[in-house]
Amino acid sequence: MATKQEDQAQLWTRESIVSVENRILQQVMAARTPEAVEAAISYARFLRLSGLTSDNYPLFLKLLEIENHWVLDASIGDEDPFLFLSTIQPNHYVISKCFTLLTRWHPGGIYPKTLSIALGVLQNAFSSPKDGYKIYPLTVADVDNLGKHLEKEKGQNFPLNRCILDILDRVGSLQGLGWDESMEEVARQSVRIRSFFFDTTRKLEDCIPQVLLVRGDYLKDEVTPRTMFSEDIDMALRHD
């Protein structure tokens, strides 16, 4: 007869071990405890030092979903966040992930560097609006979730505003091409949001659903690493 230890050993298949590993990694990526945040920071730094490639960029995109600026700083380092994913050829997957980020968070509820990364991808993808639309057919909801991150009171020269306005301008240039009605609606809404931004007599809530414009705070529920660990990370980043 098999012993209890032998029975337990037989339960540990390769698949079950991978399943446990995945559960632990999900806990790390959730960043809900100081220990998980510290592990996520180390993981992000390891990825950054390994280098961004066409094979591993989905892992970097996964890091963008973590609601913790410490983790994002570890993954970006000193790089310009607008250019962080510039070496990745625009494709439907990466564009859709960026719109997921824009949709997921309220204005102010997304770390500015995360927003910068997403906007950098979209600005690159729609540098040729026709080609961008062929890769990823935009919806009016996509445009609304892009426009909601405009901060009208900061003006057009605020870098994030300038980038959003540029993307809206390029998408708006698709108006009148007559490809299909959906694209026409998207282009019209892009032009409308942009014009409402510049019109001092109008508010963005007059053209974007008000529920999307509710402000958030990305720091409100953020878990911080322990002080000693954060000091070690700051020193490591300075020496990378």
C-alpha positions as CSV (number, residue, x, y, z in Angstrom):
1,M,0.0,0.0,0.0
2,A,1.2,3.5,-0.8
3,T,2.0,5.6,2.2
4,K,0.4,9.0,2.8
5,Q,3.6,10.8,1.8
6,E,3.7,8.8,-1.5
7,D,0.1,9.8,-2.2
8,Q,0.9,13.4,-1.5
9,A,4.0,13.3,-3.7
10,Q,1.9,11.9,-6.6
11,L,-0.4,14.9,-6.3
12,W,2.4,17.3,-7.2
13,T,2.4,17.2,-10.9
14,R,4.2,19.8,-13.0
15,E,0.8,21.5,-13.7
16,S,-0.1,21.7,-10.0
17,I,3.3,23.2,-9.2
18,V,2.9,25.8,-12.0
19,S,-0.6,26.6,-10.7
20,V,0.8,27.3,-7.2
21,E,3.6,29.5,-8.8
22,N,0.9,31.4,-10.7
23,R,-1.2,32.0,-7.6
24,I,1.8,33.4,-5.7
25,L,2.7,35.6,-8.7
26,Q,-0.9,36.9,-8.8
27,Q,-0.6,37.8,-5.1
28,V,2.6,39.7,-5.8
29,M,1.1,41.5,-8.8
30,A,-1.9,42.5,-6.7
31,A,0.5,44.5,-4.5
32,R,-2.0,44.5,-1.5
33,T,0.6,44.1,1.2
34,P,4.0,45.7,1.8
35,E,5.7,42.4,1.2
36,A,3.9,41.9,-2.1
37,V,4.8,45.4,-3.2
38,E,8.4,44.8,-2.4
39,A,8.4,41.6,-4.4
40,A,6.6,43.3,-7.3
41,I,9.3,46.1,-7.2
42,S,12.1,43.6,-7.4
43,Y,10.3,41.7,-10.2
44,A,9.8,45.0,-12.2
45,R,13.4,45.9,-11.7
46,F,14.5,42.5,-12.9
47,L,12.4,42.8,-16.0
48,R,13.8,46.3,-16.7
49,L,17.4,45.1,-16.4
50,S,16.6,42.1,-18.6
51,G,15.5,44.5,-21.3
52,L,12.2,45.1,-23.2
53,T,11.8,42.9,-26.2
54,S,9.1,41.8,-28.6
55,D,9.0,38.5,-26.7
56,N,8.5,39.8,-23.2
57,Y,6.6,43.2,-23.6
58,P,3.3,41.6,-22.5
59,L,4.9,41.2,-19.0
60,F,5.7,45.0,-19.0
61,L,2.1,45.7,-20.0
62,K,1.0,43.6,-17.1
63,L,3.1,45.7,-14.7
64,L,1.1,48.8,-15.9
65,E,-2.0,47.3,-14.4
66,I,-0.5,47.3,-10.9
67,E,-1.9,50.3,-9.0
68,N,1.4,51.2,-7.3
69,H,3.7,53.9,-8.5
70,W,6.7,52.3,-6.7
71,V,6.4,49.3,-9.0
72,L,6.1,51.5,-12.1
73,D,9.1,53.5,-11.2
74,A,11.1,50.3,-10.8
75,S,10.1,49.2,-14.3
76,I,10.7,52.5,-16.0
77,G,13.9,53.7,-14.3
78,D,15.2,56.9,-15.9
79,E,13.5,56.4,-19.2
80,D,11.1,58.8,-20.8
81,P,7.7,57.1,-20.1
82,F,6.3,58.5,-23.4
83,L,9.0,56.4,-25.2
84,F,9.0,53.4,-22.9
85,L,7.2,51.1,-25.4
86,S,8.4,52.9,-28.6
87,T,10.5,49.9,-29.7
88,I,7.4,47.7,-29.9
89,Q,5.6,47.8,-33.3
90,P,2.0,49.0,-32.8
91,N,-0.4,46.1,-32.9
92,H,-4.0,45.4,-31.8
93,Y,-2.9,43.7,-28.5
94,V,-0.8,46.6,-27.2
95,I,-3.3,49.3,-28.4
96,S,-6.2,47.5,-26.8
97,K,-4.2,47.1,-23.5
98,C,-3.6,50.9,-23.5
99,F,-7.3,51.7,-24.0
100,T,-8.1,49.2,-21.2
101,L,-5.8,51.2,-18.9
102,L,-7.5,54.5,-19.9
103,T,-10.9,53.0,-19.4
104,R,-10.1,51.3,-16.1
105,W,-9.1,54.4,-14.2
106,H,-10.8,57.7,-13.6
107,P,-9.0,61.0,-14.3
108,G,-6.4,61.5,-11.6
109,G,-6.8,57.8,-10.6
110,I,-4.0,56.7,-12.9
111,Y,-0.3,57.3,-12.2
112,P,0.9,60.0,-14.6
113,K,3.8,57.9,-15.8
114,T,1.4,55.0,-16.6
115,L,-0.8,57.5,-18.5
116,S,2.3,58.8,-20.3
117,I,3.3,55.3,-21.4
118,A,-0.2,54.5,-22.8
119,L,-0.4,57.9,-24.6
120,G,3.0,57.3,-26.1
121,V,1.8,54.0,-27.6
122,L,-1.3,55.6,-29.0
123,Q,0.5,58.6,-30.4
124,N,2.8,56.3,-32.2
125,A,0.0,54.0,-33.4
126,F,-2.1,56.8,-34.8
127,S,0.8,58.9,-36.2
128,S,-0.8,57.7,-39.4
129,P,-4.5,57.7,-38.4
130,K,-5.5,55.5,-41.4
131,D,-3.0,52.8,-40.5
132,G,-3.8,53.0,-36.8
133,Y,-7.5,52.6,-37.5
134,K,-6.9,49.6,-39.6
135,I,-4.9,48.0,-36.8
136,Y,-7.3,49.0,-34.1
137,P,-10.8,50.3,-35.1
138,L,-11.6,52.8,-32.5
139,T,-15.0,53.3,-30.9
140,V,-16.6,56.4,-29.5
141,A,-16.2,54.9,-26.0
142,D,-12.4,54.7,-26.7
143,V,-12.3,58.3,-27.6
144,D,-14.3,59.3,-24.6
145,N,-12.0,57.4,-22.3
146,L,-9.1,59.1,-23.9
147,G,-10.6,62.6,-23.7
148,K,-11.6,62.2,-20.0
149,H,-8.0,62.4,-19.0
150,L,-7.7,66.0,-20.3
151,E,-7.1,68.5,-17.5
152,K,-8.6,71.6,-19.0
153,E,-7.5,73.9,-16.2
154,K,-3.8,73.1,-17.0
155,G,-4.0,74.3,-20.6
156,Q,-2.9,72.9,-23.9
157,N,0.9,73.1,-23.1
158,F,0.6,70.6,-20.2
159,P,2.5,67.6,-21.7
160,L,-0.3,65.0,-21.1
161,N,-2.9,67.4,-22.5
162,R,-0.8,68.1,-25.5
163,C,-0.4,64.4,-26.3
164,I,-4.1,63.7,-25.9
165,L,-5.0,66.6,-28.1
166,D,-2.6,65.5,-30.7
167,I,-4.1,62.0,-30.8
168,L,-7.6,63.4,-31.0
169,D,-6.5,65.7,-33.8
170,R,-5.1,62.8,-35.8
171,V,-8.2,60.7,-35.3
172,G,-10.4,63.6,-36.1
173,S,-8.6,63.9,-39.5
174,L,-10.4,60.7,-40.5
175,Q,-13.7,62.7,-40.7
176,G,-15.1,62.8,-44.2
177,L,-13.1,59.9,-45.6
178,G,-16.3,57.8,-45.9
179,W,-14.8,54.5,-44.9
180,D,-17.7,53.6,-42.7
181,E,-20.2,55.2,-40.4
182,S,-18.5,54.0,-37.2
183,M,-15.2,55.7,-38.1
184,E,-17.1,58.8,-39.0
185,E,-18.7,58.9,-35.5
186,V,-15.3,58.3,-33.9
187,A,-13.8,61.1,-35.9
188,R,-16.6,63.5,-35.1
189,Q,-16.4,62.8,-31.4
190,S,-12.7,63.4,-31.5
191,V,-13.1,66.8,-33.1
192,R,-15.9,67.6,-30.7
193,I,-13.9,66.8,-27.5
194,R,-11.0,68.8,-28.9
195,S,-13.1,71.8,-29.7
196,F,-14.8,71.7,-26.3
197,F,-11.3,71.7,-24.6
198,F,-10.4,74.9,-26.4
199,D,-13.8,76.6,-26.0
200,T,-13.7,78.6,-22.7
201,T,-17.5,78.7,-22.7
202,R,-17.9,74.9,-22.8
203,K,-17.1,72.1,-20.3
204,L,-15.9,68.6,-21.1
205,E,-18.9,67.1,-19.4
206,D,-21.0,68.7,-22.1
207,C,-19.5,66.2,-24.6
208,I,-18.2,63.3,-22.5
209,P,-20.5,61.3,-20.2
210,Q,-20.2,62.9,-16.7
211,V,-19.7,59.5,-15.0
212,L,-16.4,59.2,-16.8
213,L,-15.2,62.5,-15.5
214,V,-15.4,61.7,-11.8
215,R,-12.0,62.3,-10.3
216,G,-9.9,59.7,-8.7
217,D,-6.7,59.6,-6.7
218,Y,-4.0,57.0,-7.6
219,L,-2.4,57.4,-4.2
220,K,-5.5,56.9,-2.1
221,D,-5.4,53.1,-1.7
222,E,-1.8,52.5,-2.6
223,V,0.3,50.2,-0.4
224,T,3.8,51.4,0.3
225,P,6.9,49.3,0.8
226,R,8.6,49.4,4.2
227,T,10.8,52.4,4.7
228,M,14.1,50.5,4.8
229,F,13.2,48.6,1.6
230,S,12.1,51.8,-0.3
231,E,15.5,53.4,0.6
232,D,17.3,50.4,-0.7
233,I,15.3,50.6,-4.0
234,D,16.0,54.3,-4.4
235,M,19.7,53.6,-4.0
236,A,19.6,50.7,-6.5
237,L,17.8,52.8,-9.1
238,R,20.4,55.5,-8.9
239,H,23.1,53.0,-9.6
240,D,21.4,51.1,-12.4
